[in-house]
Amino acid sequence: MPRRHLLWILLAFAVSVGVRSPLIDRPLSAHHEYCTALVLIILHNWQVDGFMHHHGAPAITFSGPADLIPPGYTDAPGLRDGVLYYLSHPPLAYDLPHMLFTLTGSAPNALGLQLFNLLFHLLTAIALYLIVRELLTVGSLVPSGVEAPLFAAVLYLFMPASLWFHSNVYMSDMFVQNGWVWHILVVLRMYRSNATGWKWPLLAGLTLFITTCISWPGVWAGVMLFFIAFLRWWRSRDGQELRVMLMAVLGVGLALGYTAWRWLQVVDADALIAYFTGRYADRGTAVGSGLWSRLVEVLANYRTGYLPVILVALGLALFRWRSVKAASAHWWLFLLLAAGPVLLDHMLLLQYAGHDFAALKGGILLCALAAIGLSVLRARWAVGGLIATCIAGMLYFYRTNPIGSRDDERFTTQQEQGLGIGRAAKSDEMVFTIGFTPEPQVQWYAERTLFRVDGVPQAKDLLRAQGIERGLVVTDHSGLQTMERITAE
């Protein structure tokens, strides 16, 4: 990377941080910040109770005597010894920030997690730069488009989806983007080098292992890599492709095996199978009357997250189609690597793709296409188009996440509610809620497990089941909340 390009990327990143700064370290509230709260609860439990106390599994309820889930409250398969574990994703996205907070000697906090997320946004933008540069060196759509890599990195820094989900919201589903983009780069370089031996297959397998240890799109990336290598082997009978296929299987297989080993420390095999069966029922693709509405929802999420670059990419498809068809095999390889896992993810987990953060996965492809589309223009128009696209992205981001609303009631209610409960509840009291289900944000600020019940009689039953004498009941009366203390008798 030329030094001037690196400086431009760093400057653009600094501006993107400035764009988000009013929202950084704001009280956790809406727009999927419950994901951040869940991760913070996990990290808090690992630090306070000890990593080995939870066997390295993500505990999302607290473990004080009055915080343990009593018998009969839930039959969730992720429950062990009164603690509920969130086993939906592999562990690496929790392990890395845990190491960060441990090394710095600081308690898990929202600001630290957001800064960690921001750093990886920069690293992902740099990887996207290198990907597009790799394409241009092997026979690109735009032989003269030397600025396309820079355009791609800058666009990725300023689109609404990446502005939000690479800063304020942290969870495995979003963090997987950071490993996956480097895997794409390694595979492109592997096939461009035409090298033989184990070096590049091992690197491809390693990046695939890391990506799969973060979240499930790594599995789809492994499927695509195996498919690509198999097609190339079928045509050439080249033994090198057999090495790639082997590493695709090992990269994914070892990551899944490692994940299963970690989670089987807290639940048995039957419970783990039941857990994932239930999660797939909630997240998988159900063919029926709701299929079309799900597809419309996915398209709406892409519009919200990437409309400016989608428009530019569509312009490329309409006016440069002949160039696309004449592009090198490496360009089509990129399309398979960047689009294939996303299509598989949405096809197999369509209900899950209804979350707007699922559209983050399409950003690599869309920003690369848009960058090349802009680079075909004359220099003045190309730079103007880049600036206009980035400004449009920021405005769309502001529309979804109002900047001037830091102290708005929408963004302080859950913090105030959680802190109030935390101050009022004594350590030997179970805390119950009536009339509302407490969000993870509320539980994070309260640092307590909150049990929703239908009424005081049920709360007393749970007190007796857990062997706790006293409880605090928080009741919502159409927005007005009251607290009352009860005993097990």
Legacy VTK file of the C-alpha trace (Angstrom):
# vtk DataFile Version 3.0
C-alpha trace
ASCII
DATASET POLYDATA
POINTS 489 float
0.000 0.000 0.000
1.415 3.411 -0.933
2.018 5.586 2.119
-0.327 8.282 0.835
-3.148 5.739 0.574
-2.568 4.601 4.149
-2.657 8.210 5.314
-5.918 8.815 3.442
-7.459 5.690 5.012
-6.346 6.765 8.493
-7.756 10.251 7.912
-11.053 8.828 6.650
-11.194 6.521 9.664
-10.607 9.459 12.022
-13.478 11.327 10.360
-15.727 8.253 10.659
-14.926 8.071 14.383
-15.821 11.750 14.667
-19.122 11.062 12.952
-19.917 8.446 15.601
-18.358 10.134 18.626
-21.632 11.590 20.015
-22.987 8.034 20.197
-19.893 6.309 21.599
-20.242 5.499 25.320
-23.854 6.617 25.258
-26.188 4.597 27.545
-26.911 1.243 25.926
-30.458 1.280 24.637
-32.001 0.563 21.248
-30.952 -0.620 17.769
-29.571 -4.010 18.866
-27.462 -2.687 21.735
-28.889 -5.570 23.736
-26.182 -7.559 21.893
-23.493 -5.380 23.456
-25.147 -5.746 26.866
-25.181 -9.540 26.567
-21.466 -9.620 25.734
-20.695 -7.294 28.644
-22.597 -9.571 31.032
-20.589 -12.542 29.737
-17.286 -10.703 30.141
-18.281 -9.459 33.603
-19.077 -12.995 34.751
-15.795 -14.352 33.400
-13.821 -11.631 35.138
-15.662 -11.663 38.478
-16.366 -15.390 38.833
-13.339 -16.609 36.915
-13.109 -17.956 33.388
-12.823 -21.556 34.583
-15.759 -21.200 36.963
-17.956 -21.065 33.856
-15.734 -23.503 31.905
-15.183 -20.809 29.287
-18.883 -20.762 28.398
-20.813 -17.490 27.967
-22.959 -17.016 31.079
-25.708 -14.440 30.510
-27.202 -14.507 34.011
-25.409 -13.635 37.224
-24.262 -16.238 39.722
-24.959 -14.767 43.152
-27.213 -16.955 45.347
-30.206 -14.676 44.700
-29.419 -14.477 40.981
-29.454 -18.189 40.222
-32.417 -19.451 38.214
-34.646 -21.533 40.502
-35.990 -24.990 39.584
-39.151 -24.772 37.502
-38.558 -21.266 36.165
-37.313 -22.442 32.754
-36.387 -25.682 31.008
-33.971 -23.983 28.594
-31.291 -26.471 27.410
-28.553 -23.892 28.074
-29.183 -23.980 31.843
-26.632 -25.412 34.278
-26.533 -25.031 38.075
-28.912 -22.086 37.960
-26.887 -20.138 35.362
-28.129 -19.644 31.796
-25.553 -19.932 28.999
-25.795 -18.394 25.522
-24.397 -21.032 23.174
-25.656 -19.679 19.835
-22.194 -18.750 18.538
-18.622 -20.070 18.733
-16.429 -18.536 21.457
-13.700 -16.425 19.850
-15.668 -13.160 19.725
-15.967 -13.382 23.518
-12.429 -14.605 24.148
-10.684 -11.694 22.422
-12.274 -8.802 24.375
-11.938 -10.855 27.570
-8.198 -11.024 26.922
-8.160 -7.272 26.248
-9.880 -6.339 29.504
-7.749 -8.844 31.435
-4.487 -7.533 29.991
-5.441 -3.903 30.673
-6.664 -4.732 34.167
-9.964 -2.935 33.608
-13.506 -4.064 34.264
-15.588 -4.807 31.154
-17.319 -1.633 30.005
-19.223 -0.397 26.971
-16.602 2.148 25.905
-13.775 -0.388 25.895
-15.842 -2.834 23.844
-16.802 -0.103 21.376
-13.183 1.014 20.926
-12.183 -2.612 20.362
-14.910 -2.823 17.700
-13.736 0.421 16.067
-10.176 -0.838 15.744
-11.375 -3.855 13.813
-13.451 -1.629 11.554
-10.193 0.005 10.473
-8.474 -3.357 9.991
-11.373 -4.614 7.890
-11.255 -1.517 5.683
-7.516 -2.092 5.138
-8.176 -5.726 4.218
-10.805 -4.611 1.701
-8.246 -2.221 0.195
-5.840 -5.134 -0.268
-8.563 -7.323 -1.772
-9.454 -4.787 -4.466
-5.763 -4.143 -5.104
-5.336 -7.879 -5.603
-8.101 -7.870 -8.191
-6.595 -4.960 -10.089
-3.234 -6.667 -10.379
-4.628 -9.770 -12.058
-6.608 -8.335 -14.946
-9.313 -6.105 -13.589
-12.415 -4.448 -14.852
-10.591 -1.142 -14.652
-6.945 -1.413 -15.708
-6.473 2.283 -14.997
-8.487 2.312 -11.775
-5.562 2.531 -9.386
-7.687 4.463 -6.877
-10.327 1.728 -6.643
-8.707 0.049 -3.567
-8.684 3.358 -1.708
-12.275 4.046 -2.746
-13.360 0.622 -1.444
-11.784 1.166 1.985
-13.255 4.652 2.354
-16.719 3.553 1.272
-16.683 0.760 3.823
-15.847 3.267 6.542
-18.861 5.479 5.827
-21.808 3.226 5.028
-24.643 3.242 7.623
-24.379 -0.463 8.467
-20.634 -0.426 9.072
-20.738 2.923 10.901
-23.130 1.475 13.464
-22.307 -2.217 13.727
-18.535 -1.698 13.752
-18.815 0.606 16.747
-21.890 0.679 18.967
-23.065 -2.918 18.635
-20.853 -5.903 19.371
-21.693 -9.577 18.931
-20.282 -12.591 17.106
-22.591 -12.103 14.109
-21.005 -8.702 13.416
-17.442 -9.410 14.499
-17.223 -12.338 12.051
-16.850 -9.786 9.265
-13.346 -8.995 10.492
-12.024 -12.532 10.142
-13.889 -13.347 6.958
-12.444 -10.411 4.969
-8.879 -11.591 5.671
-9.827 -15.110 4.616
-11.019 -13.744 1.255
-7.710 -11.914 0.822
-5.669 -15.049 1.575
-7.644 -17.173 -0.908
-7.281 -14.543 -3.651
-3.525 -14.389 -3.101
-3.275 -18.160 -2.988
-4.823 -18.545 -6.414
-3.039 -15.549 -7.873
0.362 -16.890 -6.790
-0.177 -20.283 -8.471
2.200 -21.625 -5.824
2.338 -25.281 -4.913
2.900 -26.853 -1.532
1.178 -26.379 1.804
1.909 -22.719 2.653
-1.157 -21.089 1.109
-3.623 -23.918 1.831
-2.517 -23.806 5.470
-3.053 -20.038 5.605
-6.478 -20.433 3.999
-7.361 -23.138 6.519
-6.105 -21.016 9.429
-8.155 -17.949 8.441
-11.148 -20.218 7.899
-10.646 -21.730 11.370
-10.501 -18.255 12.937
-13.571 -17.074 11.029
-15.590 -20.147 12.005
-14.489 -19.783 15.635
-16.152 -16.374 15.565
-19.508 -17.236 13.970
-21.350 -19.452 11.514
-20.634 -17.578 8.249
-17.223 -19.220 8.503
-18.980 -22.508 7.727
-20.458 -21.057 4.535
-17.049 -19.626 3.595
-15.611 -23.126 4.006
-18.339 -24.606 1.823
-17.552 -22.083 -0.915
-13.797 -22.682 -0.703
-14.311 -26.455 -0.963
-16.678 -25.948 -3.916
-14.197 -23.692 -5.746
-11.286 -26.072 -5.151
-13.375 -29.060 -6.216
-14.363 -27.388 -9.522
-10.753 -26.480 -10.217
-9.597 -30.019 -9.395
-12.333 -31.512 -11.603
-11.061 -29.498 -14.548
-7.327 -29.877 -13.981
-6.835 -32.852 -11.634
-4.262 -30.634 -9.910
-3.183 -32.130 -6.576
-2.855 -28.639 -5.107
-6.646 -28.345 -5.101
-6.867 -31.484 -2.987
-4.738 -29.716 -0.366
-7.125 -26.748 -0.466
-10.166 -29.015 -0.096
-8.534 -30.766 2.850
-7.788 -27.478 4.601
-11.330 -26.220 3.952
-12.695 -29.297 5.714
-10.153 -29.114 8.541
-10.533 -25.362 9.052
-14.285 -25.628 9.546
-14.263 -29.055 11.191
-11.671 -28.193 13.833
-13.462 -24.935 14.661
-16.795 -26.713 15.093
-15.142 -29.458 17.132
-13.448 -26.898 19.373
-16.744 -25.051 19.860
-18.600 -28.258 20.720
-15.859 -29.200 23.204
-16.141 -25.806 24.913
-19.934 -25.912 25.205
-20.016 -29.564 26.308
-18.230 -28.469 29.469
-21.507 -26.955 30.702
-24.237 -29.007 28.978
-24.456 -32.587 27.762
-24.722 -33.643 24.121
-28.518 -34.026 24.199
-28.969 -30.547 25.639
-26.584 -29.057 23.080
-28.459 -30.704 20.210
-31.766 -29.510 21.669
-30.317 -26.012 21.997
-29.298 -25.749 18.359
-32.463 -27.441 17.131
-34.469 -24.763 18.900
-32.256 -21.975 17.608
-32.596 -23.210 14.037
-36.372 -23.324 14.430
-36.223 -19.635 15.364
-33.646 -18.603 12.757
-33.931 -21.020 9.844
-35.811 -20.683 6.580
-39.474 -21.623 6.810
-41.256 -22.020 3.478
-44.754 -20.629 3.799
-46.897 -17.548 3.705
-44.277 -15.429 5.447
-41.488 -16.161 2.957
-42.108 -13.135 0.741
-42.321 -10.753 3.687
-38.977 -12.073 4.951
-37.359 -11.458 1.579
-38.759 -7.924 1.493
-37.385 -7.373 5.003
-33.907 -8.498 3.925
-33.982 -6.130 0.936
-35.121 -3.300 3.200
-32.180 -3.987 5.516
-29.739 -3.717 2.615
-31.380 -0.481 1.562
-30.979 0.955 5.058
-27.419 -0.257 5.443
-25.953 0.247 1.971
-28.270 2.239 -0.322
-25.578 4.688 -1.587
-23.155 1.962 -2.683
-25.980 -0.213 -4.005
-26.913 2.563 -6.420
-23.321 2.924 -7.584
-22.892 -0.863 -7.911
-26.093 -1.090 -9.970
-24.683 1.580 -12.265
-21.610 -0.604 -12.771
-23.764 -3.628 -13.618
-25.838 -1.649 -16.118
-23.096 0.225 -17.927
-20.047 -2.041 -17.582
-21.583 -5.488 -18.054
-19.366 -6.364 -20.996
-16.312 -5.568 -18.903
-17.676 -7.770 -16.135
-18.056 -10.689 -18.536
-14.539 -10.145 -19.856
-13.007 -9.929 -16.396
-10.371 -12.359 -15.222
-11.138 -15.620 -13.470
-9.864 -14.036 -10.271
-12.642 -11.465 -10.397
-15.241 -14.228 -10.596
-13.397 -15.943 -7.757
-13.954 -12.833 -5.656
-17.656 -12.855 -6.497
-17.912 -16.465 -5.325
-15.936 -15.803 -2.141
-17.743 -12.570 -1.212
-21.273 -13.324 -2.396
-21.524 -17.107 -2.019
-21.353 -17.302 1.813
-23.810 -14.404 2.123
-26.337 -16.095 -0.176
-25.980 -19.387 1.695
-26.382 -17.592 5.021
-29.558 -15.809 3.936
-31.018 -18.858 2.169
-30.517 -21.209 5.105
-31.178 -18.699 7.919
-33.761 -16.427 6.343
-35.568 -15.634 9.591
-32.248 -14.569 11.075
-31.446 -12.493 7.978
-34.402 -10.328 8.943
-32.149 -8.632 11.510
-30.620 -5.562 9.906
-27.120 -6.471 11.125
-27.233 -9.530 8.838
-26.832 -7.125 5.910
-23.376 -6.183 7.196
-22.064 -9.313 5.470
-22.889 -7.879 2.041
-20.730 -4.805 2.580
-17.501 -6.351 1.309
-18.981 -7.145 -2.102
-21.029 -3.957 -2.444
-18.233 -1.576 -1.473
-15.757 -3.314 -3.802
-18.196 -3.130 -6.735
-19.064 0.500 -6.020
-15.389 1.453 -5.742
-14.601 -0.025 -9.134
-17.688 1.620 -10.572
-16.517 5.017 -9.358
-12.963 4.474 -10.556
-14.060 4.160 -14.199
-15.000 7.831 -14.156
-12.653 10.711 -14.804
-10.644 11.691 -11.748
-12.731 14.769 -10.874
-16.029 12.891 -11.213
-14.672 9.843 -9.408
-13.582 11.821 -6.332
-16.808 13.820 -6.381
-18.825 10.624 -6.589
-16.871 9.128 -3.704
-17.475 12.157 -1.492
-21.162 12.298 -2.432
-21.610 8.586 -1.708
-19.910 8.891 1.691
-21.987 11.948 2.624
-25.148 10.112 1.619
-24.056 7.199 3.815
-23.507 9.484 6.803
-26.872 11.207 6.331
-28.618 7.851 6.166
-26.750 6.852 9.323
-27.921 10.022 11.098
-31.482 9.310 10.003
-31.432 5.906 11.707
-29.375 6.986 14.718
-30.105 10.629 15.611
-26.861 12.259 16.705
-28.359 15.015 18.847
-30.342 12.644 21.057
-27.659 11.411 23.449
-29.666 12.407 26.526
-33.024 11.589 24.973
-35.338 9.536 27.191
-35.173 6.709 24.644
-31.476 6.260 25.413
-31.447 6.752 29.170
-34.551 4.900 30.377
-33.014 1.438 30.509
-29.842 2.685 32.173
-31.796 4.593 34.817
-34.112 1.644 35.349
-31.223 -0.801 35.723
-29.179 1.410 38.023
-32.272 2.082 40.140
-32.960 -1.623 40.545
-29.297 -2.287 41.313
-29.317 0.321 44.089
-32.624 -0.837 45.578
-32.101 -4.594 45.511
-30.108 -6.175 48.306
-27.691 -8.960 47.494
-29.820 -11.543 49.330
-33.035 -10.576 47.505
-34.291 -12.103 44.274
-35.579 -9.444 41.880
-38.838 -9.973 39.987
-40.575 -7.920 37.309
-44.302 -7.785 36.620
-45.747 -6.256 33.466
-42.495 -6.032 31.483
-39.651 -8.232 30.321
-36.309 -6.724 31.360
-33.931 -6.240 28.445
-30.281 -7.327 28.773
-29.365 -3.619 28.978
-31.407 -3.284 32.191
-29.828 -6.405 33.678
-26.338 -5.174 32.734
-26.807 -1.879 34.537
-28.487 -3.571 37.526
-25.843 -6.333 37.613
-28.636 -8.651 38.682
-30.651 -11.494 37.182
-34.222 -10.243 36.801
-37.065 -12.769 36.770
-40.300 -11.931 34.976
-43.364 -13.314 36.765
-47.121 -13.051 36.316
-47.798 -11.999 39.876
-46.634 -11.976 43.489
-47.798 -15.576 44.184
-45.494 -16.885 41.438
-42.642 -14.773 42.818
-43.124 -16.328 46.276
-43.143 -19.807 44.753
-39.788 -19.082 43.104
-38.376 -17.747 46.372
-39.291 -20.995 48.100
-37.961 -23.097 45.201
-34.590 -21.340 45.408
-34.480 -21.242 49.195
-34.291 -17.442 49.330
-36.200 -15.603 52.047
-36.782 -12.199 50.511
-37.457 -10.638 47.130
-37.994 -7.297 45.412
-40.896 -6.976 42.972
-40.721 -4.269 40.293
-44.148 -3.659 38.716
-44.875 -1.599 35.618
-48.136 0.370 35.706
-48.421 1.783 32.155
-44.950 3.296 32.306
-44.896 4.042 36.037
-42.864 1.506 37.986
-43.204 0.665 41.662
-41.126 -1.561 43.939
-42.297 -3.701 46.839
-40.515 -6.157 49.071
-41.935 -9.621 49.682
-40.988 -12.652 51.743
-41.243 -16.344 50.946
-43.941 -16.869 53.582
LINES 1 490
489 0 1 2 3 4 5 6 7 8 9 10 11 12 13 14 15 16 17 18 19 20 21 22 23 24 25 26 27 28 29 30 31 32 33 34 35 36 37 38 39 40 41 42 43 44 45 46 47 48 49 50 51 52 53 54 55 56 57 58 59 60 61 62 63 64 65 66 67 68 69 70 71 72 73 74 75 76 77 78 79 80 81 82 83 84 85 86 87 88 89 90 91 92 93 94 95 96 97 98 99 100 101 102 103 104 105 106 107 108 109 110 111 112 113 114 115 116 117 118 119 120 121 122 123 124 125 126 127 128 129 130 131 132 133 134 135 136 137 138 139 140 141 142 143 144 145 146 147 148 149 150 151 152 153 154 155 156 157 158 159 160 161 162 163 164 165 166 167 168 169 170 171 172 173 174 175 176 177 178 179 180 181 182 183 184 185 186 187 188 189 190 191 192 193 194 195 196 197 198 199 200 201 202 203 204 205 206 207 208 209 210 211 212 213 214 215 216 217 218 219 220 221 222 223 224 225 226 227 228 229 230 231 232 233 234 235 236 237 238 239 240 241 242 243 244 245 246 247 248 249 250 251 252 253 254 255 256 257 258 259 260 261 262 263 264 265 266 267 268 269 270 271 272 273 274 275 276 277 278 279 280 281 282 283 284 285 286 287 288 289 290 291 292 293 294 295 296 297 298 299 300 301 302 303 304 305 306 307 308 309 310 311 312 313 314 315 316 317 318 319 320 321 322 323 324 325 326 327 328 329 330 331 332 333 334 335 336 337 338 339 340 341 342 343 344 345 346 347 348 349 350 351 352 353 354 355 356 357 358 359 360 361 362 363 364 365 366 367 368 369 370 371 372 373 374 375 376 377 378 379 380 381 382 383 384 385 386 387 388 389 390 391 392 393 394 395 396 397 398 399 400 401 402 403 404 405 406 407 408 409 410 411 412 413 414 415 416 417 418 419 420 421 422 423 424 425 426 427 428 429 430 431 432 433 434 435 436 437 438 439 440 441 442 443 444 445 446 447 448 449 450 451 452 453 454 455 456 457 458 459 460 461 462 463 464 465 466 467 468 469 470 471 472 473 474 475 476 477 478 479 480 481 482 483 484 485 486 487 488
